[in-house]
């Protein structure tokens, strides 16, 4: 559990990294769902 707190402490010190990571995850998620929607429309 202490490992998890060390991880969050790291992000508190480097918030830009956390934001970048979140942006990547959200963009990837949106791209995946858009791709799935396109595939469904094509059928």
N, CA, C and O atoms as CSV, one atom per row, in Angstrom:
chain,resi,resn,atom,element,x,y,z
A,1,UNK,N,N,0.833,-1.200,0.000
A,1,UNK,CA,C,0.000,0.000,0.000
A,1,UNK,C,C,0.872,1.255,0.000
A,1,UNK,O,O,0.523,2.264,-0.614
A,2,UNK,N,N,2.002,1.183,0.691
A,2,UNK,CA,C,2.902,2.349,0.742
A,2,UNK,C,C,3.437,2.674,-0.654
A,2,UNK,O,O,3.736,3.828,-0.963
A,3,UNK,N,N,3.554,1.641,-1.489
A,3,UNK,CA,C,4.010,1.847,-2.861
A,3,UNK,C,C,3.030,2.740,-3.618
A,3,UNK,O,O,3.432,3.612,-4.388
A,4,UNK,N,N,1.739,2.509,-3.386
A,4,UNK,CA,C,0.701,3.301,-4.043
A,4,UNK,C,C,0.778,4.758,-3.605
A,4,UNK,O,O,0.620,5.669,-4.418
A,5,UNK,N,N,1.027,4.972,-2.297
A,5,UNK,CA,C,1.126,6.347,-1.794
A,5,UNK,C,C,2.362,7.025,-2.355
A,5,UNK,O,O,2.323,8.217,-2.661
A,6,UNK,N,N,3.453,6.297,-2.495
A,6,UNK,CA,C,4.659,6.858,-3.095
A,6,UNK,C,C,4.390,7.263,-4.534
A,6,UNK,O,O,4.902,8.275,-5.013
A,7,UNK,N,N,3.587,6.467,-5.213
A,7,UNK,CA,C,3.207,6.736,-6.598
A,7,UNK,C,C,2.414,8.040,-6.688
A,7,UNK,O,O,2.688,8.880,-7.546
A,8,UNK,N,N,1.427,8.206,-5.796
A,8,UNK,CA,C,0.620,9.433,-5.818
A,8,UNK,C,C,1.444,10.638,-5.387
A,8,UNK,O,O,1.244,11.739,-5.899
A,9,UNK,N,N,2.371,10.442,-4.449
A,9,UNK,CA,C,3.271,11.532,-4.042
A,9,UNK,C,C,4.081,12.011,-5.241
A,9,UNK,O,O,4.286,13.211,-5.424
A,10,UNK,N,N,4.533,11.071,-6.050
A,10,UNK,CA,C,5.315,11.394,-7.241
A,10,UNK,C,C,4.497,12.270,-8.185
A,10,UNK,O,O,5.014,13.233,-8.751
A,11,UNK,N,N,3.213,11.929,-8.352
A,11,UNK,CA,C,2.361,12.708,-9.250
A,11,UNK,C,C,2.006,14.067,-8.672
A,11,UNK,O,O,1.785,15.025,-9.412
A,12,UNK,N,N,1.952,14.150,-7.337
A,12,UNK,CA,C,1.707,15.456,-6.710
A,12,UNK,C,C,2.884,16.375,-7.017
A,12,UNK,O,O,2.707,17.577,-7.216
A,13,UNK,N,N,4.079,15.804,-7.054
A,13,UNK,CA,C,5.276,16.590,-7.360
A,13,UNK,C,C,5.411,16.853,-8.859
A,13,UNK,O,O,6.053,17.824,-9.260
A,14,UNK,N,N,4.814,16.004,-9.684
A,14,UNK,CA,C,4.907,16.142,-11.143
A,14,UNK,C,C,3.511,16.114,-11.761
A,14,UNK,O,O,3.186,15.175,-12.487
A,15,UNK,N,N,2.679,17.122,-11.489
A,15,UNK,CA,C,1.290,17.104,-11.980
A,15,UNK,C,C,1.173,17.100,-13.497
A,15,UNK,O,O,0.198,16.582,-14.042
A,16,UNK,N,N,2.163,17.676,-14.187
A,16,UNK,CA,C,2.106,17.725,-15.654
A,16,UNK,C,C,2.179,16.312,-16.235
A,16,UNK,O,O,1.526,16.011,-17.234
A,17,UNK,N,N,2.980,15.449,-15.603
A,17,UNK,CA,C,3.059,14.063,-16.063
A,17,UNK,C,C,1.708,13.378,-15.909
A,17,UNK,O,O,1.271,12.633,-16.787
A,18,UNK,N,N,1.052,13.639,-14.780
A,18,UNK,CA,C,-0.258,13.036,-14.538
A,18,UNK,C,C,-1.265,13.512,-15.576
A,18,UNK,O,O,-2.036,12.714,-16.108
A,19,UNK,N,N,-1.261,14.806,-15.863
A,19,UNK,CA,C,-2.176,15.368,-16.863
A,19,UNK,C,C,-1.899,14.786,-18.242
A,19,UNK,O,O,-2.828,14.473,-18.987
A,20,UNK,N,N,-0.627,14.641,-18.580
A,20,UNK,CA,C,-0.250,14.072,-19.875
A,20,UNK,C,C,-0.741,12.633,-19.982
A,20,UNK,O,O,-1.279,12.216,-21.008
A,21,UNK,N,N,-0.544,11.885,-18.899
A,21,UNK,CA,C,-0.976,10.493,-18.868
A,21,UNK,C,C,-2.489,10.399,-19.038
A,21,UNK,O,O,-2.987,9.583,-19.814
A,22,UNK,N,N,-3.215,11.245,-18.302
A,22,UNK,CA,C,-4.675,11.260,-18.406
A,22,UNK,C,C,-5.123,11.629,-19.818
A,22,UNK,O,O,-6.046,11.023,-20.362
A,23,UNK,N,N,-4.468,12.622,-20.403
A,23,UNK,CA,C,-4.820,13.062,-21.752
A,23,UNK,C,C,-4.631,11.922,-22.751
A,23,UNK,O,O,-5.468,11.715,-23.629
A,24,UNK,N,N,-3.522,11.178,-22.612
A,24,UNK,CA,C,-3.259,10.053,-23.508
A,24,UNK,C,C,-4.331,8.980,-23.367
A,24,UNK,O,O,-4.840,8.462,-24.362
A,25,UNK,N,N,-4.670,8.652,-22.120
A,25,UNK,CA,C,-5.670,7.612,-21.870
A,25,UNK,C,C,-7.030,8.021,-22.437
A,25,UNK,O,O,-7.706,7.222,-23.086
A,26,UNK,N,N,-7.422,9.267,-22.188
A,26,UNK,CA,C,-8.719,9.748,-22.679
A,26,UNK,C,C,-8.751,9.798,-24.200
A,26,UNK,O,O,-9.741,9.400,-24.812
A,27,UNK,N,N,-7.683,10.281,-24.812
A,27,UNK,CA,C,-7.623,10.376,-26.270
A,27,UNK,C,C,-7.684,8.982,-26.885
A,27,UNK,O,O,-8.377,8.767,-27.880
A,28,UNK,N,N,-6.955,8.033,-26.291
A,28,UNK,CA,C,-6.945,6.668,-26.796
A,28,UNK,C,C,-8.335,6.049,-26.665
A,28,UNK,O,O,-8.809,5.360,-27.568
A,29,UNK,N,N,-8.978,6.308,-25.525
A,29,UNK,CA,C,-10.319,5.774,-25.283
A,29,UNK,C,C,-11.316,6.339,-26.292
A,29,UNK,O,O,-12.131,5.597,-26.840
A,30,UNK,N,N,-11.256,7.632,-26.535
A,30,UNK,CA,C,-12.153,8.273,-27.505
A,30,UNK,C,C,-11.902,7.724,-28.903
A,30,UNK,O,O,-12.845,7.474,-29.654
A,31,UNK,N,N,-10.626,7.534,-29.253
A,31,UNK,CA,C,-10.273,7.027,-30.576
A,31,UNK,C,C,-10.810,5.613,-30.756
A,31,UNK,O,O,-11.339,5.272,-31.814
A,32,UNK,N,N,-10.669,4.783,-29.703
A,32,UNK,CA,C,-11.153,3.401,-29.765
A,32,UNK,C,C,-12.668,3.367,-29.945
A,32,UNK,O,O,-13.178,2.627,-30.786
A,33,UNK,N,N,-13.392,4.170,-29.155
A,33,UNK,CA,C,-14.853,4.161,-29.249
A,33,UNK,C,C,-15.311,4.726,-30.596
A,33,UNK,O,O,-16.318,4.282,-31.147
A,34,UNK,N,N,-14.576,5.697,-31.121
A,34,UNK,CA,C,-14.904,6.254,-32.436
A,34,UNK,C,C,-14.713,5.188,-33.508
A,34,UNK,O,O,-15.528,5.069,-34.424
A,35,UNK,N,N,-13.635,4.414,-33.394
A,35,UNK,CA,C,-13.353,3.353,-34.342
A,35,UNK,C,C,-14.451,2.292,-34.292
A,35,UNK,O,O,-14.895,1.800,-35.329
A,36,UNK,N,N,-14.883,1.945,-33.086
A,36,UNK,CA,C,-15.946,0.959,-32.934
A,36,UNK,C,C,-17.253,1.477,-33.540
A,36,UNK,O,O,-17.986,0.726,-34.183
A,37,UNK,N,N,-17.538,2.759,-33.331
A,37,UNK,CA,C,-18.751,3.359,-33.885
A,37,UNK,C,C,-18.702,3.328,-35.416
A,37,UNK,O,O,-19.708,3.054,-36.070
A,38,UNK,N,N,-17.531,3.610,-35.974
A,38,UNK,CA,C,-17.373,3.579,-37.433
A,38,UNK,C,C,-17.616,2.172,-37.971
A,38,UNK,O,O,-18.262,1.998,-39.005
A,39,UNK,N,N,-17.095,1.169,-37.265
A,39,UNK,CA,C,-17.279,-0.210,-37.702
A,39,UNK,C,C,-18.755,-0.597,-37.672
A,39,UNK,O,O,-19.239,-1.282,-38.572
A,40,UNK,N,N,-19.462,-0.160,-36.645
A,40,UNK,CA,C,-20.887,-0.480,-36.532
A,40,UNK,C,C,-21.681,0.206,-37.639
A,40,UNK,O,O,-22.610,-0.381,-38.194
A,41,UNK,N,N,-21.322,1.439,-37.959
A,41,UNK,CA,C,-22.032,2.188,-39.008
A,41,UNK,C,C,-21.830,1.528,-40.372
A,41,UNK,O,O,-22.726,1.539,-41.216
A,42,UNK,N,N,-20.655,0.959,-40.575
A,42,UNK,CA,C,-20.320,0.389,-41.872
A,42,UNK,C,C,-21.150,-0.853,-42.179
A,42,UNK,O,O,-21.422,-1.148,-43.343
A,43,UNK,N,N,-21.556,-1.585,-41.133
A,43,UNK,CA,C,-22.271,-2.847,-41.365
A,43,UNK,C,C,-23.700,-2.682,-41.816
A,43,UNK,O,O,-24.395,-3.673,-42.040
